[in-house]
């Protein structure tokens, strides 16, 4: 039986009772009444009227990785996110004093990107996100179902093979090479959405690093592999900072334009008033 509860926004992080390998599904969205942005568990969607136009950011309300989860899929259109508990350390849970795995909120970075406080952002959000935890426990087989045990065994065998495949894939992803490949792919994805001026000199280098890793020209566990990882982390941090700065610049530009329009309108009103007084 599936357990369903509402994601709380009055706490820094919320524990989820799920074993390693267990899946959770987050559904729903929050809408900010001041800028019409839509925030779900893993993405932020900006409307056409936002500074910079319509866009989708890869950051949502929940920091799944820091909470001990690995996101397997997300849909910005339906606002549905699937994630699996990894059993890995969850720094955000420890920081919040909550048992892992958990769902830590990203209100502070989301607020900073809007030049707001976390409290100001929280007051403009309306809606909700639900968390579903499917129950993996199977009920006992009824006596009348004994003739069908063989068929069930076949299905169970298929499930076991699928589970083994997932474990193998997960081990590869958690290996030094898997983590370094994930870092390179994540950095490349951020370059696609970055300012072209910033991205232009970085794209060839990141693509070359990714190609070298795929061809195993660099051992991820070696000293040279660690050097590559450190450089990629620096690039990722620079891109994150540039994205925040770019959004702040766009917001400031939009605010400047609005102020100039209002001031021009006020000057026009003053001229009309002056003309009326002169005619009187």
C-alpha positions, 0 to 999 in steps of 0.5 A: 500500500502506498504511503502519501504525505505532504512535503512540509515547508516549515522545517529544513528537512523531512525524514522519509521512511524508505530503505536503500533502493526504495523509490519515492515519487514527488508530485505537485508544484508551488507558484510564487504570486510575485513573479509567477515562477513555478517550483516543483521538487526538482525544477523551476519554470519561469514564465515568458514575462520573467527577465530573460524570458521563459526558461526552466532551471534545473534547481527545484525545492528539494536537494535530493542528492544531499538528502540521500536520494538519486533522481531517476526522472523528472517532468517539468510539465507534469511536475512529477519527480522519481527518486531512489534512496541510495543509502549514501551519506546525507550531509543535509540530513545530518546538518538539519538533525534529521534521520537519513534519508530526508528531503532538505529544502532549497528555500535559501538558494531559491530566494537568493536567486530572486534577491529575496529572503527565504521568508519572503519567498516562502510567503509568496509560494502557494500550492503543495507537493505530495510525497508517495512511498510505494510499499514494497512488501508483498502479502502472503500467498493465499492457499487457493493461489498455490497452483499459480506459484510457478508463474509468480516465480517466473515473474519474481525471477525477472524482477530479481534479474532487473534488480541485479542489473540496477545494482550493477548500474548503481555500483558503476555510477558510485565508482570513481569513474561513474562519479567523474563521468556524472560530474562531466555530464552535469557540467556539460548540461549546465554549459548548454544553459549558460551565458554563451560568452561564458560557455564558449571557451569552456565547451570544447575543454569539457567535451574533450574531458568527457571524451577522454573519460569515456575512452578511459584515457584517464583513470578516475581513481588516479591523481590525474583523474582527481585533477580533472575532477577538481577542475570540473568542480571549479567550472561547475561552481563558476557556472552556478555563480554566473547563473545567479549573477546573470539572473540578478543582472536581468532583474536589476535591468528590468527594475531599472526600466520600470523605474525609468518608465514611472519617472517619465510618467511622473514628469509628464504629469508634472508638465500637465499640472504646470500647464494648467496652473500657467493657464489659470 
